[in-house]
């Protein structure tokens, strides 16, 4: 595996690893399929020729998608998510809309589940800046505003932080 990234998230799918990886690389820039590993033998989740593992890059970060088969304990849930730092509202909107399309669902506070069940946080950089603001009253107002949102609204967060 090329590159210096040593920690590579591996996402478990039940037969849809390649489809999911292709979807994710279509959503984000600086993304690509790096390699699709086809099995040469039968294994618990497939047969020879089936996709076993997909190595792919999203926003310059390497990931893996594994067709691990059906496993109730391996389903995606809120305990792990991929967080995307967005530059502005247009970027928030673009990623949000792409990821909830075709079976995804909004959750709360910038969280969503995509059509595969993977959880994402689509967060404007401003939110992180506001939460770290040394003016703790300003940070509190931004946090309170965020708690009432589903998809995060940059202008509303900024206004709330300013006390408006």
Secondary structure, 3 states (H helix, E strand, C coil): CCCCCCCCEEEEECCCHHHHHHHHHHHCCCCEEEEEEECCCCECCECCCCEEEEEEEECCEEEEEEECCCCHHHCCCCCCEEEEEECCHHHHHHHHHHHHCCCCEECCCCEEECCCCCEEEEEEHHHHHHHCCCCHHHHHHHHHHHCCCCCCCHHHHHHHHCCC
